Amino acid sequence: MRSYWLFSNFLDRYFRISQRGSTIPREIIAGLTIFGAMAYIIAINPAILASIGLDRHDMVMTTIAGAAAGTLIMALWARLPIALAPAMSSNVLFAQVIVQQAHIKVATAFTVVFLSGIFFTLLSLTRIRLKIVRGFPPAIILGIQVAIGIFIARIGLIESGIAISSPHGLTFAPLSDPLVIFSLCGLLLCALLNILKVPAGLLLTIIIMTIIGLFISDQHGHSVTALPSQLIDWPHYPTQFLFPFDFHDFFSHIGLLLPITLYVLLSDFFDATATMLSVTHRAGLSGTPEHPELDHRAFTADGAASVVGATLGTCTVSAYLESLAGAEAGGRTGLSAFIVALLFVLSCVFWPLIICIPSLATAPVLVMVGLSMLSSLSRLPNRIEDAITPLTMLLISAVTGNFMLSLACGMLLYTGIIIALRQFKRLTPIVIGLDITFFCYMILQSHF
């Protein structure tokens, strides 16, 4: 009993659990919730990378290793409730653009990821990243929060099957589909548990939906929750993917690969920064008198994770939006992230069982978390010139599903407004630098 007390006391002091108004059980539940919401990456990332000829099982192991290592760095160094894993945008760029369209060798593509991660980390170590974040105008900070909120809710609606593609964009799915009714019931369940403040309500939603999915079939007659043929799979790490770089080929094609490397760097830099800002703000760890801003260690941990991910043989490891589910569940410290890292380590054996969690089970959680972030709209300024930027970012993110595009457009619109109003004092060097950066990003994106 004394050893348990000592261990609990150590965890409390190391992660500052009581200081941040949390408890060990709450942090554990938050960690379980985050993992439940992002476990799909164990299946999706290998599937995307297998499309370019890489072995799927090998990619399962590198995905797990990258997620566990990156999250552990964030948990123990920055001590924040933020989980990391190979980024969905990065893996698609890696497979479809760099390897398939540009016809770059896989080893060279990993070199692109590694070098962008090195630059990423250097920006964090020199605190340039922190200065950039400090330079974000309040209108852009608010825009980031609401744009990410609608973005993650949009993802949830699509994954649940409630919103489907049509010639005119997204439309409501036909109610004649039983799975749509199932998804709507899951959304109602998640909302009720949240309103009633049921402990671990988000995690309970995932568990209940997964269990019910065993008894519900899709249009092809398959169960929504499909149990694997085997529950465990003893791991073997593909050592050929440790340090899988080809620097000679990279510099031989530097003219082609340098713009791609810059694009990867800009995408991951601002996407991860916005994610961490949103998670810590939702957890009350930034934007408050007690915690005015993110600690530079958070940025360093995120940058180091991107380097480690490439070294382990996977695409860029970055902060995950699903961490917001943990913040919503009460996660306030790195113990939540540590639990996620531990679960990723365990998943190297139990991954066949873990990936059977269907997207319909996690989708209601994403919708609810996204809606809760839209509560930031209560801080919308009354003056139209201050409100139009965050509202435009919200609209672009909702319609296009492209958060980075909404951020770029929001920044350029903000600058245009202050120039039109001749408020040149607000045109700081950071704002001008961000405008140039986002303008370059949009040019690069038009090519890729």
N, C-alpha and C positions, 0 to 999 in steps of 0.2 A: 504493500500500500504506500509505503514511504517512497519507494522508487518511482511509482506512478506519479505521486505528487511532485517529486523532483523533476521528472520528465515534463510534466504539464507546466510546471513553473518555468522550465527552460524554454519551452515552446512559446509561452506567453511573453517572456522577456525578449527572446530573439526576434519574433515576428511582431512584437508590440500589439498583441491581440487585444488586451484590455484597454490599452491606451487609445486604440482606434474604435473602441466601443463594440467589440465583437467577442465571440466565444469560440473555443476549440470545436465543439459540435457544429456550430454554424459554419465555420470555415470548412469543415469536412464535407458538409452537405453542399456548400457552394462549389467545392472542387468536384464532387460527384456530378453536380448539375452541369458544370462546364464541360466535363468529359463526355457526358451523355449527349450534349448538344453538338460536339465537334468530333465524335468518334467516327463519323462518316468519312473523315479524311483518310483513315486507314484503308478504306476500300476505294475511294475516288482517286486519290493521288496515284496509287499504283496502276489503276486502269488507264489514266491519262498518259502516264509515262510508258506503259506497255504498248501503246499505240505506235511508238517509234521503235519497237523491237526489243525493249528491255524486258527482262524476266519479271513477271508480276510478283512472284514470291520474294524475289530479291528487293523489289521496290517497296513491298510491305515492310520489310525489315529496315530499310533505309528511312522510310517515312516515320516509322515508330522511333528510330534512333534520333532523327532530327528533331522530332516533336518533344521527346523526353529530354534531350540535352538542352534545347532552347528554353523550354519551360523551366527546367531546373536552374538555369542561369538567372532567369527573371525572378524565380522564387527565392533563391539564396542570396543574390547580390542586390537586386532592387527591392525585394520583399513586397512585391505588388501582386494583386490577384489577377494577373494577366497570363493567359496560356498562349503558347506559340506552337506553330506547326508549319509545314510547307504550305505556302500561300496558294490559294486557288487561282488567282490571276497569274501568278508566276509560273505555275506548272503548265498552264495552257500556252503561255508565251514561250516557255522552254520547248515544249513539244511541237506546237503547230507553227510557230513563227521561226524560231532559231534553227531547229533541226529540220522540219519538213519543208518550209517555204524557202529559207535561206540556204538549205542543204549544207548545214554546218555539222561536223562530227559531234557525237555526244560528248566526248571528252573535252572538246573545245567549248561546247555549250556550258558545261560545268565550270570551265575556266571563266566564262562571262559572269556566271553567278558568283563565283569566288571573288573576282576583282571588284564587282559592284558592291559586294559585302565588305571588302577591305575599305573602299572609299566611304561606305556607309558608316563603318566603325570609326574611321578617322574623323569624320564630321562630328560624331558623338563625343569622342575623346577630347577634341579641341573645343568642345562646348559651342561650336557653331550652330549645331542643331537646337540647342537650348535658346540661343539668341534669336534664331528664326521663329521658334515657338513664341517667345516673348514679343516678337514683332507682329504676330497675327493680330489684326484689329478685332475688337469685341464683336463686331457684326459677323466676321468670318468665323470666330469661335462658336457663336450661336448657330451659324449656318452649318458648321461641321456637325454639331450635335443633332440638329433636326434632320439634316440630310442623311446622316448615318442611321438615324431612327427609322426614317421612311424606307431607306435602302434595305435594312435588315428585315423590316416587316414585309417588304415586297418579296424578298427571298423566301420568307416563310409562306406567303400566299401561293407562290409558284410551286414550291416543294410540296405543299399540301394538296396541290391539284385544284385549289379553289379558283386560282387565276390561270388561264390558259391562253396560248397564243392564237391570234386571229389576224386576218389581213389588215385590220385596223389597230393592231397592238394587242394588249392584254384585254381579256374579257372574262366575265364570270362563267365558270364551268356549268354545264347542264346539271340540274338537280336530280335528273333521272339516274345519274351515276351514283351508286351506293357509296363509293369512296369519297365523293364530295360531301355527302351527308356525314360520313364518318369523320372527315376532317373538320367540318363545322362543329360537330359534337365535341371534338378534341379542343377546338378553340374556345367553346363555351365552358368546358371543364377547366381549362387553364385560367380563364377569366374569373370563374367562380372561386377557385382555390386562391387566386391572387386577391380578390376582393375580401374573402373571408380570412385572409392572412394565415392560411394553413401552413405550418412549418414544412419546408421542403416542397412547396406546392408545385414548382416548376419541375423538380425531379420526379415527383409523383405522377405528373402528367405524362412524362416520357415513359415511365414504367407501366402505367395503366394502359396507355395507347399501344405499347409494344405487346403486352399480354393479349389485349382484345384483338390485335392484328393477327394473332394465331388462328382466329376463328372467322376471319373475314377474307373473302377472296376478291381479286381484281377481275377485270374483264376477260383475262385469259385463264381464269380458274386457279390461279396461284394465290397462296396465302400472302397477305400483306406483310406479315412477319414470317419469313422463311428460315426455319432452323437449318443450320449447316449439317452436312453429312458427318462431320467430326467436330467435336467441341474444342479440342486443343490441337496445336501443331507445334512440335518442338522446334525452336528457332535455330537457324544457322545464319551467321552474318556473311554477306557476300564481300569478302575482303578485297575483291577487285575494284570495288567502288569506294575504297578508302583513298583519298587524295587522287581522284580520277581526272587529272588535269592534263592539258596539252598546250603549254604556253607557246611552244614553237609555232603551232598552227594558228594560234590566236594572233600572234604578231605578224604572221604571214598574210592574214586577212584583216589587218587592223582597220583599213578604210571602211570595210563593211561592218565590223564588229564593234567599233568604238561608238557609233550612234546607238546601236542596240544595247550596249553596256550602259550608256547614259540613260536610255529609256527605262531599263530595268531599275537603275538606281533611283531615278525620279519617282517611278511608280511605287516602289517599295518604301522609299523615304516618306512620302506624304501620306500614303495609305496607312502605314504602321503608326506614324505620328498622330494622325487623326483618330485611329482606333484607340491608342493609349490615352489620348486626351479625353475621349468619350467615356472609356471605362473608368478612369480615375475620377472624372467629374461625377459620374453616376454613383460611384462608391463614396463620394464625399472626400476624396483625397487630393483634389485640386480645385481651384476656383473658389476656395473658402478662406476665411481669415486664418484658420489653423494650418491649412495646406494650400498656400497661394499658387503653387505651380508644381509641375512634375520635377522630380529629382533627376539630375543628370545621369545617375546610375541606371535609371530606367532606359534611357536612350542608348547607353553603352551596352547594356545587357541585350537589347534588341539588335544592335549592330553586330555584337559578337555572335549571337545566335545565327545570323545570316551567313557568317563565315563558317561556323561549325557545321551548319547544314550542308553547305557545298562540300566541305571536307569529308563528310560522312556519305556523300553520294546521293543527295536529293536537291531539289530546287530551293529557292530562297525561303528560309524559315522566318516567319514574321508573326506579329501579334494578331490574334484572332478575335473577330467581332463577337464570337460566341462567348467570350469572357464577360460580356455584358450580362449574360444569363446568371453568371456567378455573382456579379455585383448586385443584381436584382434579388438574388437569393440570400444576400447578406454578407457575401465575401468582402473582406476589407484588407486582408494581409496576404503575404506570400505563402502562408500555409495552404491556402486554397490552390495556388499554383503548384505547390509541392505535391499535393494530393493528385492533381492532374498528371504531373510527371511520373509519379509512382504508378498510376493506372496505365499510363502509356508503356512503362516498363513491363508490367504484368500482361499487357495486351500482346506482347511478342509471343506468348504462349496461348492466350485465349482469344486471339484476334478473330478466328472463324465465328465465335459466339458473339463477340462484340459488334461485328459489322452487320449482324442480323437486325439491329435496331433500325427500323424503317424511317425514311425521311418524314413520313406522315406522323410519326411520334414526336419528332423534334420540331417540326414546323410550327405547331401552335405556340411553343415556347419562344421561337424567334419573333413571331407576330406580336406576342404580348410584350416582349422586351422592347421591340421597336416602338410600339404604341406608348409605352411608359416613357421613352426618351422624348417623345413629342410633347411631353409636359413642359419642356423648356420653352415652348412657344408662349408660355405665360410671361416670359421676360422679353417678349418682342417689343421693341421701342414703338412709341406712338407716332413718331415722325416718319413719314413715308420714305424719306431719303435714307433713313437708317434701317428701316424694316425691309426694304425691297431686296437687298442683297441676300439675307438669310432665306427669305421666301422664294427667291429665284433658285437658290441652291436646292431647296426642298423640292421645288417643282421639277427641276431637271433630273434630280436623283430619282424621283418617283416615276417619271415618264420614261427615261432612258435606261434606268438601272445602272448607270455609270457614275459612281461617286466621284472619281477623280475628275471627270469632265465637269461635274457640278462645282467642284472646288475651284477648278481653273476658271470657269465662267464667272463664278462668284467673285473671285479676286480681281479679275479684269473689270467687271461691272462696278465693283467698289471704287476702283481707281478712277474709272470714267465719271462716276458721280461726284467724287470730291474735286476733280478737275473742273467739271461743269459748274460746281458751286464755288469754285475758286478758294477752296479750303486747303491751300497748299501746305500748311503746317502739318496736316495729316499725311502728306505724301513723304513718308520717311524712307531712308535708304533701304530698309528691310522690305517695305511695300513695293518699291521700284524693283528690287532684286527678285521678289516673288513674282511680280508681273512678267519679267523677262523669262524667268524659269518656266512658268506655266505656259507662256507663249511658245517657248521651245518645245515643251512637252506636247502641246497640241499639234505642232508641226510634225513631230516624230510619230505621234499616234496616227496622223493622217496617212503616213507611209506604211505603218505596220498593220 
